[in-house]
Amino acid sequence: MSSVNTEIEENINLPEAKVESPWKDAWRRLKKNKMAMIGLVIMVAVVIVAVFAPFIAPHDPFYSPVMEDGRTELSLIGPTWNYPFGTDRLGRDLFSRVVYGTRISLMVGIITQMIALSIGIPLGALAGYYGGWVDEIISYLINVFLAFPFILFAIAIMSVFQDPGIDKVFIALGIISWPGLARIVRGQVMALKEEEYIEAAKSLGANDARIIFLHVIPNCLAPIIVTVTLGVAGAILAEAGLSFLGLGAQPPTPSWGLMLSTGRAYLRSNPYMMWFPGLAIMITILGLNLFGDGLRDVLDPKMKD
């Protein structure tokens, strides 16, 4: 009898339960958001330009064909077939400089957010998990940083350095970018620490560090990813503003903000010098914001179908 039952059980094909990954479900819903996909396409294009800049740029972005008398015959040439974006006052190819400027902007955005992550996640997690005087001190520090306007705070920090440069921009923007991230992590941790699986981990003897970094923070990834994506856009825009004011990248670095600053002297006679770097900034920020907004809608549990 038992052998018959075994044979029957083997012949019955029970349907297997399919558990879809939450990230796979998020990607499926993201593909339905047309604006987010447009932003993703723009981001991919920007990354490709940055990675393959040496192959895309037709000229050396630093090369200035200066003649013996100090002049250059290629100075301030409008857009042509050989120079699609024209040349600057030193005869340098603007198209090549805009292409290489993509690397500078992405590097600023990524490194700035890495610094913000390294500061904001631990502080936000500590404040949310322990509460009490730890939360009060960290929350007070967050409020102090958020009390200052972002760009003015960046200008103040850059003014401290005697020799501003792109490396100083990383530090300045990283220092002032962590409070918003820390506040989001704090709120998420305060909600998650009361969950049953956290209590189960405690009952099994897991220490606080293990609970925070292996159980709590991984469940905060969705809002962190959205915040970082939008933070990259803010960092790129802030770097362009600082470079425009002379407090960021210094010549001859091919920074979009620095190109805007140089081109403003020729706004009437050669406006193309500001058009193309300004357009590059606009397209990049637009792509990041569209994709970030799409991620926020997809990863928000209240927005699910």
Buried (B, 14 or more C-beta within 10 A) or exposed (E): EEEEEEEEEEEEEEEEEEEEEEEEEBEEBBEEBEEBBBBBEBBEBBEEBBEEBEEBBEBEBBBBEBEEEEEBEBBBBEBEEEBBBBBBBBBBBBBBBBBBBBBBBBBBBBBBBEBBBEBBBBBBBBBBBBBEEBBEEBBEBBEEBBEEEBBEBBBEBBEEBEEBBBEBBBBBBBBBBBBBBBBBBBBBBBEBBEEEEBEEBBEEEBEEEEBBEEBBBEBBEBBBBBBBBBBBBBBBBBBBBBBBBBBBBBEBBBBBBBBBBBBEEBEEEBEBBBBBBBEBBEEBBBBBBBBBBBBBBBBEEEEEE
